[in-house]
Amino acid sequence: MINLPIKKLRPGMITAQSIYNKKGGNYLTRGVPMTEQYINRLKKLGITHLTVTSMTPGFSILPPDDVIQEKTRVKAIHKLYDTYQMLESTGELSTDTLSGTSEEILMDILSHRSNLVQLTDLRMHDDYTFAHSVNVAVLAAMLGSRLGLPREEMLPLIMGSLLHDVGKLIVPTEILTKAGRLSNEEFTLIRMHPEAGRKKLRELPIPSASILATIASQHHEHMDGRGYPHQLKGDKIHRFARITAIADVYDALTTQRSYKPAYKPHIAYKIMVKCSPGQFDESMLSIFFDNVAIYPVGTILKTTMGYAIVKEIEFGRTLTPTICVFGDANMNVLPEPFDIDLQKFPPDTITHVLEDMELMPLIMRMKIDPAKFLKG
């Protein structure tokens, strides 16, 4: 996969990203071939870059299947947006709507247990809150199911994850979307959102209010007691909040914001593992990354054997995918590219993951689209 400037897009290229707004309005669905009409529409929307599966128009390479259908995720964003609108205008929370949304997410997760996490999207106008909350719920549901939680516990976990940031209603939008450094006063206000969320959910006459409020209150607590707002430690942090914390940070790291780029999954993995001894539940984090495509299919790698493309990933060994080595260290295409299973090689076989800006020169130098090696 490669992220291209809009001017480099060509009809027939297949998008690896969905594009939608905060209401769940879908401008483009991943896996759809580009057309001139789509490209012109993206330009009008102000989109500057888009990730596609291949630079070669007409290559029938679809993005990997995710743990949830795109239509389920987009519908959930729309329902969550409506829920927040009602909460702000009337002070009431539609539990029927959220229960139905939680059920749909759960059913989708259970129906796609053989898939790895591939969440990727492009959000318009920094519409972060609703898409982020749905992604967190999806990731929390995936982790909860892998931990073997029963159905009666999964539903409040999902609903609580959908509402984990409800306390941000007290924070002005201009602060949430601020591109520059936050002032001390602004940062203090943002750190008040877990407690604000707890109070809001506890005062509503809804099922599982206590659990939902606990998730909202504790999702920024750290295992070593250095989190906020109450500096809880270890098992004092509810396991649903520990699950939500992992999902929350992963989606935040891999999403572009006004003040930061989107980190690729392998970078998010390194950051979170480094933080793990103090911030996250280590056993949960390990299971989480057993189910996340750390090197998604189509990722271009520099290895000790040359340049390669990721072809296949398996559960439990997401750090050691099967790859196709197609070029030598001097960027010459090999006469006979070959597949290898990285599980059989030393951990330092991968030396570098190519950024998008590095892919274009490589492709031009080799005069070949690496995506062709996914077809064999």
N, C-alpha and C positions, 0 to 999 in steps of 0.2 A: 504494500500500500504506500501511496505517496501523497503528500499534501501539496497541491499545485496552486499557483496564482490563477485567478479566474481567467486571465487572458490566455493561459495555457490549456484550458479545458477544450475538449473537442467532442462533438456529438459521437455517441457510442461508448464513451468512457462510462464506467459504472461507479456510482457514488458509494463510498463506504461510511457516509455520515447521513443522519437525518437532520433536517433543519426545521425548527419550529419556534413559536413564540411562547410567552408565559401562559397563554390560555390553552396551550396544547394544539394551536393551529399549525398544521403540518404543511410546510412549504415544499419539502422534498423528502422522500423516504429512501433510506439506505438500500442498496441493491438495485436501484433503478438506473437504466441507461440514460445518459445525458442527451438532451436535444438542444437545438438552437434556442428554442423557446425557454427551456429551463435556464440556460446560460444567461440569456438576456434578463430573465427574472431575477437571478442571483445578483446581477450587476445593479439592478434597480433597488434591490433590498440592501445594497451596500456591503454584500459579502465579498471579501477580498481573496479568500483561499478556501479550498475544499479538498478533502481527502478522497481519492479514488483508488480502486483496486489495481489499476494498471494504467500506464501511459499509452498503451496501444488501444485505440478505439476498436470496439468490436470483440475484444478478448472476453469470452464468456466466463469471467472469474467473479463470483459473487463474494461478498464479505462473509466471514464465518457467522454461523447461527449463534444467537445470544441466549442467555438464560431466560429471556422473556421476549415475547413477540412485540414488535414495534407498535402495533395498534393498541396493545394492552397498556404499554407505557404512555403513549400519547393520550389515550382516554383517561388514564389515571391523573395525568397533569391537568387536564381540563376539569376533572371532578374536584381536584384539590384546589384549583384556582377558584372555582365556584364556592367551595366550602369556606375558604378564607374571606371571600367577598361577603358571604352571609354573616360570618363571625364578626367582621368589622362593622357591617351596617346594622345588624340586629342583636349582636351579642350571643346568638344561638349557633350551635354546632350540629350539623346534620349527620347524626351517627349512622343512619341508614345508608346514606351515600358512601361514607367512608368504610362501613362494614362491607358493602358490595365491592368497593374498589380493592379492599384488602383480600377478599375472597378471590377476586379475579387474579390478583398478583400471585397469591399462593397457588392457585390451580395451574397458572402458567409456569411457575417455578418447578412444581412437581412434575409437570408434563415435559420439561426440558432438562431433566436431571443429567442427561448425558452431555450437555453443553457447558463450556467454560464461559466465564464472564467476559464479555466483549464490549461493555457499555461504551458508547462513543456518540456524541451528538454535537450539534452546533446550535447554540441558543442565541436568539436575536435580542439585541439591545440590552445585553447583560441581564436577561430575564433568568435570574439564578435560582431564586427561592423555591419555586414550585417544581421545576425539573430536578433540582438538587434533592429535594425532599423525596420525590418519587424514586430517584436512583438510589438514595440511601435505603429506602424501604425495600427495593429489589435486592440490594446487596445484603441487607440484614436478613431478608427472607431466605436467600441462598445459604448464608452462613448458619442460620437457625436450623434449616432443614438438614444440613451436613452435620450439625451437632446432635441431630436426632430428637429435636423438640417435637412434642405431640401437637396435633392440630389445634387443640384448645389453647395452647400457649403461643402458637405461631400467629394467630390472628391479632391478639393484642400487641405482639412484637411489631407486626407490620403496621398496624394503625399508629402505634406509638412512634415508630420511625417516620411515618408520614407527617406527624405533628411535632417532631422533635424540636423544630425551630419556630414553633408558633409564638414564642416569646419575642421574636424579632419584630412583631407588630408594634412594639414600643419604640423601635429604632427608625428614624426617618430614612426614606429611600436614598437621599443624597449621601448619607453616611455609609449605608450598605454598599453603594456602588461607587464610592469615592476612589479615584485612581491613585491619589497621592497618599502619603503617610497620614495615619489618623492622629489627631491630637490626643492628649491624655484624657480629656473629657469625653471625646468620642469613643475611645477605646474602653473607658470605664462603662459607658452606656451600653456598648455591645456586650460586655461581660455580664450585664444584668439580665440578658435574655433567658438563660436557663431558669432562674428563679421566677421571672415573669411568666414563663411558660408553665411552670409548676402551679403557680397561683391561678392562672387562667383555666387550666384543665381541671383543677380540684374544685373550682366553683361551678363547673358545668354539670348538670344532671345527666351524665352519660355512663354507659357500662364501662367497667375497667378503668374508671377515672384515676384511681390511685396508681395503677401501673403506667398509664399514659403520662401522668404527671411526673412519676419517678424517672422515666426515660428522658423527658424534657429537662428535668432538673440535673441529671447526672451525666449527660453525654459528653461533657467536657471535663469530667473528673479523670485523674490519672491513677494508675495502680500504685504509684509511689507516694500519693498524697499531694502532689504538686499541681493538681488541676484546680478547677473552680466550679461552683462557688463555695463548696463546703470542705475542700481538701480531704475528701474521703479516700480511704486506702483499700486496696485489695478487695476482699469479699464484702466489704461494706458497700461497694458499688454493685448495684443490681446487675445480674448477668445480661439482661436485655439492654441495659445502658452500655455495658462493655461491648456487646455486639454492635449496637448503633454507633458507638464511638469509632470503631474500625471502619464501618461503612461510610460514615460522615467524612473522615479524614481522607480516605481513598478517593471518594468522588471529588472532594475539594481540590486535591492535588492534581487530578487528571482532567480538570475542567479549566478552561481559559476564563480569566476574570479581567476586569478593567485594570487591575494592578499586577497581574502575573500571567505568564503563559501556561498552557496546559502541559503538565509533565507527562512523559510517556510512562507506560506501566512499569517498566524496569526501574525507572528513576523513583517512582512512587514506592515501589517495593523496597529499594535501598533506604529511602528516607524513613519508612515506617519500621523496618527491621532495626535500624539504628536507634530509633526512639523506643522500641519495644520493651526493653527491660524495665523502663520506668513508666511509660505511658499506656501501653496496651497489655491486655491479657495475652501472654505469649502463646499459650496453647491454641487460643481462638485465632490469633493472627496466622499461625502456621497452617491451620485448616483453611482459613480464608484464602491464602495465596496458593494452596494446593488446587484451588478452583478458579483462579484468575489467570488469564492468558498474559503472563509477564512479557513474553515475546510473541505477540500475535502473529498468526499466519500472514505471510507477506512481508514481515520485518526483514530488512537487509542488515546483515552482520558482517563485521570484519573478524575473522578467526585466525588462529595460528596456521590454518591450512589455506587461507585465502578468503575471498568474498563469498558469502552464502546468503540464501534466502530461507526463511522458516517455512517448512511445509506442513508439519503436523505437531500437535501438542496433546499430551495425555494428562489425565487427572493425577495429582500426586507427584508429578515430575515436570512441573511447568518451567523449571529453570533449565531443563535439558530436553529441548524439542528435537524433532528430526529435521535436519536441514539439508539443502542441496548446495554443495560447493560448486560454484560456476566460474569463478575467476581466481587468478593467482594474485599474489601480493602487489604486483606491478600493474594491476587492472587489465590483464590480458584474459580474454575468454578462454577457458579450458577446452581442449578438443573433445574431452569426454567428461562432462560434469558428473558428479557422483553424490549419492545420498549417504548421510551418516546419522547415527543415533548418538546424540551428545551424552547420553547416559553412560556410554562406554568410553568416554574421553575425560581428561582431567578437567576440573572445575574452571580453570583459567583459559579454556579453549576459545571462548568468546572474548575478544579483546576490546571490541567497540560496537556500539549500535549506531548506525548511520542516521544522522538527522536529515530532515527533508532537504535542507540546503546543500547537503553533501551528495544526495542521490542524483540530482540533475547532472553534475559534472561526471559522476561515475557512469551514468547511462550514456552520456554523450561520448565519453572516452571509449567505452566498450562497444558502442553502437548496437546495444541489445537491451531489451526490456527484461529485467530479471523475472517479471511475472510469468514469462513463458515457461519457466522451470517449475511452476506450480501445476502445469497441465499434464506433466508426465507421471 
